[in-house]
């Protein structure tokens, strides 16, 4: 029996929290990967091209993975680099792809695999010209989320919401906006 060869995955990110979970899963599966962290800031074309080419040459990935197309630039520079090398792009949309994809040039669809958390999006994404679309639902990390000790009695409910809905980010944006007191009172 031939040994299974693991794919080499280049992860592209611009500070998205879910990439840490993707990395943890790849680590547990023993999949070789490299995180190319572009940070949350703009960079000039030459620096961007240099960093991506360096990662491609040094790590030699089998495909590039991003979440919500983060790291894919609107000018299409990354897509041009991928086209030059023939490296496939995989993009997992965990948010509404129809709010994201129109911002990017319609290129490289033949070598792009889109994943969407919503099974209802698969056909519509195909209609946008992407021939490779699959449903990849959201999930929870079983190493992090598993039954444990019973919770407090006052936490018992038939239905619960767990999450923060980006409250810290919204609070930061609100503070930076510094709205007038009468508007702040209505928020």
Secondary structure, DSSP 8 states (H G I E B T S, - for coil): --------EEEEESS-THHHHHHHHHHHHT--EEEEE-TTS---HHHHHHHHHHHHHHH--SEEEEETTTT--TTSHHHHHHHHHT-EEEEEESS-GGGTGGGS-S--GGGEEEEES-GGGHHHHHHTT-S-EEE------TTTS---S---GGG--SS---S-TTHHHHHHHHHHHT--HHHHHH-
